Amino acid sequence: MSPKTLFVTASLAAVAAACGEVPRTAPKPDATEGVDTVDAAAPATALRAAVKPVTTGVVVRGVNATPPAGPTGTAAGRTCDFAREEVDQTGSMTGASVQCLPGGTRAQALANLPGTFNSYCAVLDASRLKGRLIAAPVPGNPEHCDLSGIKPSDAQKSFGGAKWR
C-alpha cells in the first residue's frame, strides 16, 4: 500500500469512526512495507472536538445595508437575509456564514467581521438558535462559524433587523 493510499485510508477511517460508522482501525497494509495498523482513534477524537456545537455567546451575521450609515447600533433598515444560502432536501441550511465565539460578547464577535459589511444582525444567546452552530475559523477570521440545520426564514426571524456598525 503506498503512503498516499495509507493516508487516504487512515483519513477516511478517522472520519467514519467520528461518525460511529466503522471500526476505529484502518486495514493493515502489506507486511512488506513495514507499516503496522493505523489507529484512527486520535484523529477521530480531534474531529469530534472540532465539530462540537457552539451553544453560548452572541452570534452575528454581517449585512450590507444601503448607505448612508446611521449612528452605530441604530436600525439599518434591513433584516438578515439567508434566502441565498444552500439548503438540503428538508429546506434547512447546510452552512451559512456567521460570527460566533463560545461565551463571547457582541463586541468580540464583531471584532473580526470582515470590513465589507457595514451592518450586522445578532442573536444575543446562541442557545436560542434552533440550528447547529459550529466554529469554523478561516484565515484572518477566528470567529467565523457555520450555521446549519435551520430554515432560512427561521434564521431570519431569529436574527431580526440589522444595526449599523
N, CA and C atoms as an extended XYZ file, in Angstrom:
495
Properties=species:S:1:pos:R:3:atomname:S:1:resname:S:1:resid:I:1 pbc="F F F"
N         0.856       -1.166        0.000 N   MET     1
C         0.000        0.000        0.000 CA  MET     1
C         0.906        1.234        0.000 C   MET     1
N         0.676        2.162       -0.894 N   SER     2
C         1.516        3.346       -0.980 CA  SER     2
C         1.224        4.281        0.189 C   SER     2
N         2.163        5.190        0.527 N   PRO     3
C         1.903        6.157        1.604 CA  PRO     3
C         0.660        7.002        1.327 C   PRO     3
N         0.444        7.346        0.070 N   LYS     4
C        -0.733        8.152       -0.280 CA  LYS     4
C        -2.023        7.367       -0.001 C   LYS     4
N        -2.054        6.111       -0.401 N   THR     5
C        -3.226        5.266       -0.152 CA  THR     5
C        -3.432        5.079        1.337 C   THR     5
N        -2.340        4.862        2.072 N   LEU     6
C        -2.416        4.690        3.510 CA  LEU     6
C        -3.002        5.932        4.172 C   LEU     6
N        -2.557        7.121        3.741 N   PHE     7
C        -3.075        8.369        4.299 CA  PHE     7
C        -4.569        8.500        4.045 C   PHE     7
N        -4.991        8.252        2.820 N   VAL     8
C        -6.409        8.362        2.471 CA  VAL     8
C        -7.219        7.357        3.277 C   VAL     8
N        -6.723        6.129        3.370 N   THR     9
C        -7.426        5.103        4.137 CA  THR     9
C        -7.551        5.519        5.593 C   THR     9
N        -6.452        6.018        6.179 N   ALA    10
C        -6.487        6.442        7.581 CA  ALA    10
C        -7.426        7.626        7.758 C   ALA    10
N        -7.407        8.576        6.821 N   SER    11
C        -8.283        9.744        6.914 CA  SER    11
C        -9.746        9.346        6.841 C   SER    11
N       -10.068        8.465        5.907 N   LEU    12
C       -11.458        8.011        5.790 CA  LEU    12
C       -11.876        7.237        7.026 C   LEU    12
N       -10.980        6.444        7.552 N   ALA    13
C       -11.290        5.693        8.766 CA  ALA    13
C       -11.541        6.641        9.930 C   ALA    13
N       -10.766        7.726       10.021 N   ALA    14
C       -10.942        8.691       11.107 CA  ALA    14
C       -12.296        9.380       11.006 C   ALA    14
N       -12.660        9.795        9.817 N   VAL    15
C       -13.944       10.458        9.623 CA  VAL    15
C       -15.087        9.496        9.922 C   VAL    15
N       -14.995        8.298        9.402 N   ALA    16
C       -16.052        7.314        9.635 CA  ALA    16
C       -16.152        6.959       11.108 C   ALA    16
N       -15.013        6.821       11.778 N   ALA    17
C       -15.032        6.499       13.200 CA  ALA    17
C       -15.678        7.629       13.998 C   ALA    17
N       -15.414        8.870       13.612 N   ALA    18
C       -16.012       10.009       14.299 CA  ALA    18
C       -17.520        9.997       14.161 C   ALA    18
N       -17.992        9.449       13.071 N   CYS    19
C       -19.430        9.354       12.847 CA  CYS    19
C       -20.002        8.069       13.434 C   CYS    19
N       -19.127        7.232       13.987 N   GLY    20
C       -19.566        5.979       14.598 CA  GLY    20
C       -19.997        4.934       13.602 C   GLY    20
N       -19.439        4.953       12.394 N   GLU    21
C       -19.917        4.057       11.352 CA  GLU    21
C       -19.025        2.861       11.047 C   GLU    21
N       -17.752        2.878       11.450 N   VAL    22
C       -16.866        1.763       11.142 CA  VAL    22
C       -15.928        1.515       12.312 C   VAL    22
N       -15.232        0.373       12.290 N   PRO    23
C       -14.237        0.135       13.341 CA  PRO    23
C       -13.201        1.256       13.344 C   PRO    23
N       -12.556        1.467       14.485 N   ARG    24
C       -11.619        2.572       14.655 CA  ARG    24
C       -10.224        2.239       14.153 C   ARG    24
N       -10.040        1.162       13.409 N   THR    25
C        -8.725        0.789       12.898 CA  THR    25
C        -8.801        0.581       11.397 C   THR    25
N        -7.869        1.198       10.692 N   ALA    26
C        -7.812        1.044        9.243 CA  ALA    26
C        -7.186       -0.306        8.913 C   ALA    26
N        -7.383       -0.813        7.701 N   PRO    27
C        -6.806       -2.099        7.329 CA  PRO    27
C        -5.288       -2.069        7.372 C   PRO    27
N        -4.696       -3.256        7.676 N   LYS    28
C        -3.241       -3.363        7.678 CA  LYS    28
C        -2.723       -3.323        6.245 C   LYS    28
N        -1.644       -2.579        6.014 N   PRO    29
C        -1.031       -2.596        4.684 CA  PRO    29
C        -0.260       -3.895        4.496 C   PRO    29
N         0.295       -4.087        3.300 N   ASP    30
C         1.117       -5.272        3.027 CA  ASP    30
C         2.266       -5.326        4.023 C   ASP    30
N         2.573       -6.525        4.532 N   ALA    31
C         3.641       -6.691        5.507 CA  ALA    31
C         4.991       -6.268        4.948 C   ALA    31
N         5.154       -6.320        3.642 N   THR    32
C         6.441       -5.979        3.034 CA  THR    32
C         6.763       -4.495        3.167 C   THR    32
N         5.778       -3.673        3.445 N   GLU    33
C         6.034       -2.243        3.556 CA  GLU    33
C         6.452       -1.829        4.954 C   GLU    33
N         6.348       -2.731        5.943 N   GLY    34
C         6.836       -2.430        7.283 CA  GLY    34
C         6.003       -1.421        8.045 C   GLY    34
N         4.754       -1.262        7.690 N   VAL    35
C         3.897       -0.328        8.397 CA  VAL    35
C         2.847       -1.133        9.134 C   VAL    35
N         2.637       -0.819       10.413 N   ASP    36
C         1.659       -1.546       11.206 CA  ASP    36
C         0.281       -0.921       11.024 C   ASP    36
N        -0.712       -1.449       11.716 N   THR    37
C        -2.086       -0.967       11.635 CA  THR    37
C        -2.152        0.515       11.987 C   THR    37
N        -2.963        1.258       11.260 N   VAL    38
C        -3.149        2.679       11.501 CA  VAL    38
C        -4.294        2.855       12.476 C   VAL    38
N        -4.033        3.509       13.599 N   ASP    39
C        -5.075        3.741       14.594 CA  ASP    39
C        -5.736        5.074       14.296 C   ASP    39
N        -7.017        5.034       13.966 N   ALA    40
C        -7.741        6.250       13.606 CA  ALA    40
C        -8.353        6.931       14.817 C   ALA    40
N        -8.181        6.401       16.017 N   ALA    41
C        -8.831        6.956       17.199 CA  ALA    41
C        -8.388        8.384       17.495 C   ALA    41
N        -7.089        8.672       17.415 N   ALA    42
C        -6.621       10.016       17.739 CA  ALA    42
C        -7.189       11.052       16.787 C   ALA    42
N        -7.122       10.865       15.450 N   PRO    43
C        -7.731       11.847       14.560 CA  PRO    43
C        -9.247       11.943       14.764 C   PRO    43
N        -9.901       10.831       15.064 N   ALA    44
C       -11.352       10.854       15.266 CA  ALA    44
C       -11.707       11.676       16.487 C   ALA    44
N       -10.913       11.555       17.552 N   THR    45
C       -11.161       12.338       18.754 CA  THR    45
C       -11.001       13.817       18.444 C   THR    45
N        -9.965       14.158       17.688 N   ALA    46
C        -9.753       15.549       17.298 CA  ALA    46
C       -10.902       16.043       16.434 C   ALA    46
N       -11.398       15.185       15.534 N   LEU    47
C       -12.513       15.576       14.675 CA  LEU    47
C       -13.761       15.852       15.496 C   LEU    47
N       -14.055       14.984       16.485 N   ARG    48
C       -15.226       15.208       17.337 CA  ARG    48
C       -15.108       16.529       18.079 C   ARG    48
N       -13.928       16.843       18.592 N   ALA    49
C       -13.725       18.090       19.320 CA  ALA    49
C       -13.911       19.280       18.397 C   ALA    49
N       -13.492       19.129       17.147 N   ALA    50
C       -13.583       20.228       16.187 CA  ALA    50
C       -15.019       20.531       15.784 C   ALA    50
N       -15.916       19.566       15.902 N   VAL    51
C       -17.287       19.796       15.472 CA  VAL    51
C       -18.258       19.963       16.648 C   VAL    51
N       -17.724       20.224       17.829 N   LYS    52
C       -18.579       20.447       18.984 CA  LYS    52
C       -19.386       21.730       18.750 C   LYS    52
N       -20.705       21.662       18.843 N   PRO    53
C       -21.528       22.846       18.598 CA  PRO    53
C       -21.261       23.973       19.603 C   PRO    53
N       -21.385       25.192       19.139 N   VAL    54
C       -21.278       26.370       19.993 CA  VAL    54
C       -22.675       26.629       20.550 C   VAL    54
N       -22.795       26.722       21.864 N   THR    55
C       -24.111       26.887       22.482 CA  THR    55
C       -24.204       28.107       23.388 C   THR    55
N       -23.133       28.878       23.489 N   THR    56
C       -23.157       30.081       24.321 CA  THR    56
C       -22.595       31.251       23.532 C   THR    56
N       -22.874       32.443       24.012 N   GLY    57
C       -22.340       33.647       23.398 CA  GLY    57
C       -23.241       34.235       22.329 C   GLY    57
N       -22.816       35.356       21.802 N   VAL    58
C       -23.539       36.095       20.779 CA  VAL    58
C       -23.187       35.536       19.401 C   VAL    58
N       -24.163       35.530       18.493 N   VAL    59
C       -23.949       35.119       17.106 CA  VAL    59
C       -24.275       36.316       16.230 C   VAL    59
N       -23.384       36.636       15.304 N   VAL    60
C       -23.527       37.828       14.466 CA  VAL    60
C       -23.484       37.423       12.996 C   VAL    60
N       -24.290       38.088       12.186 N   ARG    61
C       -24.288       37.880       10.729 CA  ARG    61
C       -24.049       39.238       10.077 C   ARG    61
N       -23.059       39.315        9.202 N   GLY    62
C       -22.764       40.555        8.502 CA  GLY    62
C       -23.809       40.869        7.445 C   GLY    62
N       -24.097       42.158        7.282 N   VAL    63
C       -25.099       42.638        6.327 CA  VAL    63
C       -24.529       43.862        5.610 C   VAL    63
N       -24.913       44.041        4.353 N   ASN    64
C       -24.576       45.259        3.620 CA  ASN    64
C       -25.856       46.066        3.444 C   ASN    64
N       -26.026       47.050        4.289 N   ALA    65
C       -27.202       47.913        4.211 CA  ALA    65
C       -26.905       49.082        3.279 C   ALA    65
N       -27.965       49.703        2.787 N   THR    66
C       -27.819       50.822        1.865 CA  THR    66
C       -27.363       52.074        2.612 C   THR    66
N       -26.213       52.650        2.209 N   PRO    67
C       -25.738       53.889        2.842 CA  PRO    67
C       -26.703       55.035        2.559 C   PRO    67
N       -26.640       56.121        3.261 N   PRO    68
C       -25.616       56.456        4.243 CA  PRO    68
C       -25.874       55.764        5.581 C   PRO    68
N       -24.784       55.423        6.244 N   ALA    69
C       -24.871       54.729        7.534 CA  ALA    69
C       -25.369       55.671        8.621 C   ALA    69
N       -26.150       55.112        9.522 N   GLY    70
C       -26.619       55.868       10.677 CA  GLY    70
C       -25.652       55.688       11.834 C   GLY    70
N       -26.019       56.226       12.986 N   PRO    71
C       -25.169       56.065       14.166 CA  PRO    71
C       -25.006       54.583       14.536 C   PRO    71
N       -23.849       54.215       15.047 N   THR    72
C       -23.557       52.842       15.452 CA  THR    72
C       -24.638       52.304       16.381 C   THR    72
N       -25.120       51.100       16.060 N   GLY    73
C       -26.111       50.436       16.907 CA  GLY    73
C       -27.553       50.775       16.589 C   GLY    73
N       -27.777       51.701       15.645 N   THR    74
C       -29.154       52.052       15.286 CA  THR    74
C       -29.623       51.183       14.121 C   THR    74
N       -30.930       51.120       13.933 N   ALA    75
C       -31.520       50.277       12.885 CA  ALA    75
C       -30.992       50.668       11.506 C   ALA    75
N       -30.622       49.642       10.724 N   ALA    76
C       -30.072       49.867        9.388 CA  ALA    76
C       -31.119       49.675        8.292 C   ALA    76
N       -32.346       49.327        8.660 N   GLY    77
C       -33.411       49.192        7.672 CA  GLY    77
C       -33.361       47.917        6.857 C   GLY    77
N       -32.643       46.899        7.314 N   ARG    78
C       -32.556       45.606        6.630 CA  ARG    78
C       -32.711       44.494        7.653 C   ARG    78
N       -33.027       43.306        7.161 N   THR    79
C       -33.015       42.125        8.013 CA  THR    79
C       -31.874       41.233        7.542 C   THR    79
N       -31.556       40.243        8.336 N   CYS    80
C       -30.547       39.261        7.926 CA  CYS    80
C       -31.190       38.347        6.907 C   CYS    80
N       -30.674       38.393        5.705 N   ASP    81
C       -31.240       37.603        4.618 CA  ASP    81
C       -30.437       36.320        4.435 C   ASP    81
N       -31.108       35.189        4.589 N   PHE    82
C       -30.475       33.892        4.400 CA  PHE    82
C       -31.023       33.189        3.158 C   PHE    82
N       -31.798       33.896        2.344 N   ALA    83
C       -32.505       33.292        1.210 CA  ALA    83
C       -31.573       32.673        0.166 C   ALA    83
N       -30.348       33.145        0.051 N   ARG    84
C       -29.430       32.627       -0.971 CA  ARG    84
C       -28.535       31.498       -0.459 C   ARG    84
N       -28.737       31.088        0.762 N   GLU    85
C       -27.913       30.017        1.333 CA  GLU    85
C       -28.320       28.658        0.779 C   GLU    85
N       -27.351       27.748        0.686 N   GLU    86
C       -27.640       26.379        0.259 CA  GLU    86
C       -28.500       25.693        1.301 C   GLU    86
N       -29.465       24.904        0.809 N   VAL    87
C       -30.323       24.141        1.709 CA  VAL    87
C       -30.308       22.667        1.303 C   VAL    87
N       -30.629       21.796        2.253 N   ASP    88
C       -30.707       20.370        1.963 CA  ASP    88
C       -32.124       20.014        1.530 C   ASP    88
N       -32.417       18.720        1.393 N   GLN    89
C       -33.724       18.268        0.914 CA  GLN    89
C       -34.857       18.634        1.861 C   GLN    89
N       -34.541       18.963        3.124 N   THR    90
C       -35.593       19.356        4.070 CA  THR    90
C       -35.820       20.864        4.077 C   THR    90
N       -34.995       21.597        3.312 N   GLY    91
C       -35.114       23.050        3.282 CA  GLY    91
C       -34.291       23.745        4.353 C   GLY    91
N       -33.467       22.975        5.084 N   SER    92
C       -32.609       23.548        6.125 CA  SER    92
C       -31.250       23.926        5.534 C   SER    92
N       -30.689       25.005        6.030 N   MET    93
C       -29.393       25.470        5.541 CA  MET    93
C       -28.305       24.453        5.858 C   MET    93
N       -27.299       24.410        4.988 N   THR    94
C       -26.203       23.457        5.163 CA  THR    94
C       -24.932       24.108        5.689 C   THR    94
N       -24.904       25.422        5.846 N   GLY    95
C       -23.696       26.075        6.370 CA  GLY    95
C       -23.616       27.545        6.033 C   GLY    95
N       -24.447       28.364        6.654 N   ALA    96
C       -24.411       29.808        6.440 CA  ALA    96
C       -23.298       30.428        7.278 C   ALA    96
N       -22.600       31.406        6.725 N   SER    97
C       -21.509       32.074        7.434 CA  SER    97
C       -22.053       33.055        8.462 C   SER    97
N       -21.554       32.911        9.688 N   VAL    98
C       -21.872       33.827       10.780 CA  VAL    98
C       -20.608       33.998       11.611 C   VAL    98
N       -20.654       34.874       12.576 N   GLN    99
C       -19.565       35.066       13.538 CA  GLN    99
C       -20.056       34.568       14.890 C   GLN    99
N       -19.226       33.827       15.595 N   CYS   100
C       -19.584       33.430       16.951 CA  CYS   100
C       -18.323       33.192       17.753 C   CYS   100
N       -18.474       33.204       19.031 N   LEU   101
C       -17.376       32.948       19.940 CA  LEU   101
C       -17.995       32.353       21.193 C   LEU   101
N       -17.698       31.089       21.507 N   PRO   102
C       -18.320       30.488       22.683 CA  PRO   102
C       -18.159       31.372       23.921 C   PRO   102
N       -19.285       31.745       24.522 N   GLY   103
C       -19.261       32.600       25.702 CA  GLY   103
C       -18.923       34.052       25.402 C   GLY   103
N       -18.772       34.397       24.126 N   GLY   104
C       -18.322       35.733       23.743 CA  GLY   104
C       -19.413       36.788       23.744 C   GLY   104
N       -18.971       38.029       23.629 N   THR   105
C       -19.865       39.184       23.588 CA  THR   105
C       -20.045       39.659       22.150 C   THR   105
N       -20.962       40.586       21.955 N   ARG   106
C       -21.183       41.156       20.628 CA  ARG   106
C       -19.908       41.827       20.121 C   ARG   106
N       -19.241       42.593       20.965 N   ALA   107
C       -18.014       43.282       20.548 CA  ALA   107
C       -16.950       42.275       20.108 C   ALA   107
N       -16.830       41.170       20.844 N   GLN   108
C       -15.847       40.157       20.477 CA  GLN   108
C       -16.219       39.483       19.157 C   GLN   108
N       -17.495       39.196       18.961 N   ALA   109
C       -17.939       38.549       17.724 CA  ALA   109
C       -17.787       39.480       16.525 C   ALA   109
N       -17.924       40.783       16.754 N   LEU   110
C       -17.798       41.763       15.663 CA  LEU   110
C       -16.338       42.099       15.338 C   LEU   110
N       -15.429       41.777       16.226 N   ALA   111
C       -14.028       42.189       16.073 CA  ALA   111
C       -13.424       41.769       14.734 C   ALA   111
N       -13.741       40.579       14.267 N   ASN   112
C       -13.169       40.102       13.005 CA  ASN   112
C       -14.194       39.986       11.891 C   ASN   112
N       -15.365       40.597       12.064 N   LEU   113
C       -16.346       40.621       10.977 CA  LEU   113
C       -15.707       41.386        9.818 C   LEU   113
N       -15.650       40.794        8.640 N   PRO   114
C       -14.994       41.474        7.518 CA  PRO   114
C       -15.518       42.899        7.313 C   PRO   114
N       -14.608       43.778        6.989 N   GLY   115
C       -14.936       45.188        6.800 CA  GLY   115
C       -15.872       45.461        5.641 C   GLY   115
N       -16.128       44.457        4.813 N   THR   116
C       -17.051       44.645        3.692 CA  THR   116
C       -18.492       44.801        4.176 C   THR   116
N       -18.759       44.447        5.429 N   PHE   117
C       -20.111       44.579        5.985 CA  PHE   117
C       -20.219       45.875        6.771 C   PHE   117
N       -21.214       46.690        6.431 N   ASN   118
C       -21.390       47.955        7.141 CA  ASN   118
C       -22.426       47.860        8.266 C   ASN   118
N       -23.061       46.707        8.393 N   SER   119
C       -24.041       46.491        9.452 CA  SER   119
C       -24.089       45.006        9.800 C   SER   119
N       -24.882       44.670       10.790 N   TYR   120
C       -24.940       43.279       11.256 CA  TYR   120
C       -26.274       43.015       11.952 C   TYR   120
N       -26.601       41.729       12.039 N   CYS   121
C       -27.725       41.257       12.837 CA  CYS   121
C       -27.136       40.372       13.924 C   CYS   121
N       -27.823       40.248       15.045 N   ALA   122
C       -27.269       39.444       16.128 CA  ALA   122
C       -28.341       38.644       16.857 C   ALA   122
N       -27.939       37.473       17.312 N   VAL   123
C       -28.712       36.676       18.260 CA  VAL   123
C       -27.895       36.758       19.539 C   VAL   123
N       -28.479       37.286       20.586 N   LEU   124
C       -27.719       37.560       21.798 CA  LEU   124
C       -27.381       36.317       22.621 C   LEU   124
N       -28.057       35.204       22.356 N   ASP   125
C       -27.800       33.976       23.101 CA  ASP   125
C       -27.835       32.794       22.143 C   ASP   125
N       -26.655       32.227       21.852 N   ALA   126
C       -26.554       31.134       20.883 CA  ALA   126
C       -27.457       29.958       21.234 C   ALA   126
N       -27.741       29.745       22.499 N   SER   127
C       -28.574       28.608       22.890 CA  SER   127
C       -30.013       28.752       22.393 C   SER   127
N       -30.411       29.951       21.975 N   ARG   128
C       -31.771       30.176       21.479 CA  ARG   128
C       -31.930       29.852       19.999 C   ARG   128
N       -30.812       29.659       19.295 N   LEU   129
C       -30.881       29.311       17.877 CA  LEU   129
C       -31.369       27.882       17.737 C   LEU   129
N       -32.246       27.643       16.809 N   LYS   130
C       -32.783       26.299       16.587 CA  LYS   130
C       -31.857       25.436       15.743 C   LYS   130
N       -30.884       26.018       15.075 N   GLY   131
C       -29.983       25.274       14.208 CA  GLY   131
C       -28.740       24.808       14.931 C   GLY   131
N       -27.770       24.338       14.161 N   ARG   132
C       -26.495       23.868       14.689 CA  ARG   132
C       -25.425       24.887       14.339 C   ARG   132
N       -24.693       25.317       15.337 N   LEU   133
C       -23.662       26.334       15.181 CA  LEU   133
C       -22.306       25.699       15.469 C   LEU   133
N       -21.415       25.738       14.473 N   ILE   134
C       -20.102       25.101       14.574 CA  ILE   134
C       -19.014       26.143       14.319 C   ILE   134
N       -18.019       26.208       15.206 N   ALA   135
C       -16.868       27.077       14.978 CA  ALA   135
C       -16.146       26.586       13.726 C   ALA   135
N       -15.877       27.498       12.790 N   ALA   136
C       -15.212       27.163       11.530 CA  ALA   136
C       -14.260       28.293       11.149 C   ALA   136
N       -13.197       28.495       11.952 N   PRO   137
C       -12.264       29.602       11.694 CA  PRO   137
C       -11.680       29.552       10.286 C   PRO   137
N       -11.476       30.723        9.727 N   VAL   138
C       -10.817       30.869        8.433 CA  VAL   138
C        -9.654       31.840        8.625 C   VAL   138
N        -8.677       31.839        7.733 N   PRO   139
C        -7.544       32.760        7.883 CA  PRO   139
C        -8.025       34.209        8.046 C   PRO   139
N        -7.563       34.859        9.087 N   GLY   140
C        -7.926       36.241        9.345 CA  GLY   140
C        -9.257       36.417       10.062 C   GLY   140
N        -9.958       35.331       10.327 N   ASN   141
C       -11.259       35.442       10.988 CA  ASN   141
C       -11.483       34.241       11.917 C   ASN   141
N       -10.909       34.309       13.120 N   PRO   142
C       -11.036       33.187       14.049 CA  PRO   142
C       -12.443       33.002       14.611 C   PRO   142
N       -13.319       33.993       14.463 N   GLU   143
C       -14.687       33.875       14.972 CA  GLU   143
C       -15.686       33.406       13.915 C   GLU   143
N       -15.207       32.997       12.735 N   HIS   144
C       -16.118       32.520       11.696 CA  HIS   144
C       -16.754       31.208       12.150 C   HIS   144
N       -18.061       31.078       11.923 N   CYS   145
C       -18.801       29.868       12.273 CA  CYS   145
C       -19.755       29.522       11.142 C   CYS   145
N       -20.214       28.272       11.141 N   ASP   146
C       -21.211       27.805       10.182 CA  ASP   146
C       -22.508       27.527       10.929 C   ASP   146
N       -23.594       28.033       10.375 N   LEU   147
C       -24.932       27.795       10.925 CA  LEU   147
C       -25.663       26.879        9.961 C   LEU   147
N       -26.183       25.758       10.467 N   SER   148
C       -26.895       24.806        9.620 CA  SER   148
C       -28.069       24.215       10.399 C   SER   148
N       -28.887       23.429        9.673 N   GLY   149
C       -29.988       22.738       10.328 CA  GLY   149
C       -31.153       23.626       10.714 C   GLY   149
N       -31.256       24.774       10.084 N   ILE   150
C       -32.344       25.716       10.348 CA  ILE   150
C       -32.800       26.274        9.003 C   ILE   150
N       -34.077       26.481        8.846 N   LYS   151
C       -34.609       27.029        7.593 CA  LYS   151
C       -34.223       28.506        7.493 C   LYS   151
N       -33.927       28.991        6.279 N   PRO   152
C       -33.548       30.397        6.109 CA  PRO   152
C       -34.554       31.372        6.725 C   PRO   152
N       -35.839       31.101        6.575 N   SER   153
C       -36.848       32.009        7.129 CA  SER   153
C       -36.803       32.027        8.654 C   SER   153
N       -36.532       30.876        9.269 N   ASP   154
C       -36.425       30.822       10.734 CA  ASP   154
C       -35.169       31.546       11.215 C   ASP   154
N       -34.084       31.411       10.475 N   ALA   155
C       -32.850       32.120       10.828 CA  ALA   155
C       -33.081       33.631       10.729 C   ALA   155
N       -33.768       34.070        9.676 N   GLN   156
C       -34.038       35.497        9.504 CA  GLN   156
C       -34.846       36.031       10.682 C   GLN   156
N       -35.834       35.270       11.115 N   LYS   157
C       -36.635       35.693       12.278 CA  LYS   157
C       -35.782       35.752       13.538 C   LYS   157
N       -34.908       34.777       13.721 N   SER   158
C       -34.064       34.730       14.916 CA  SER   158
C       -33.102       35.903       14.973 C   SER   158
N       -32.518       36.261       13.841 N   PHE   159
C       -31.525       37.329       13.824 CA  PHE   159
C       -32.157       38.720       13.788 C   PHE   159
N       -33.355       38.834       13.242 N   GLY   160
C       -34.052       40.122       13.247 CA  GLY   160
C       -33.413       41.176       12.362 C   GLY   160
N       -33.575       42.432       12.759 N   GLY   161
C       -33.130       43.562       11.962 CA  GLY   161
C       -31.676       43.911       12.148 C   GLY   161
N       -31.098       44.470       11.082 N   ALA   162
C       -29.681       44.845       11.094 CA  ALA   162
C       -29.466       46.173       11.818 C   ALA   162
N       -28.272       46.299       12.378 N   LYS   163
C       -27.839       47.545       13.048 CA  LYS   163
C       -26.550       48.016       12.402 C   LYS   163
N       -26.367       49.313       12.370 N   TRP   164
C       -25.153       49.882       11.796 CA  TRP   164
C       -23.960       49.568       12.701 C   TRP   164
N       -22.811       49.348       12.071 N   ARG   165
C       -21.563       49.079       12.820 CA  ARG   165
C       -21.000       50.352       13.376 C   ARG   165
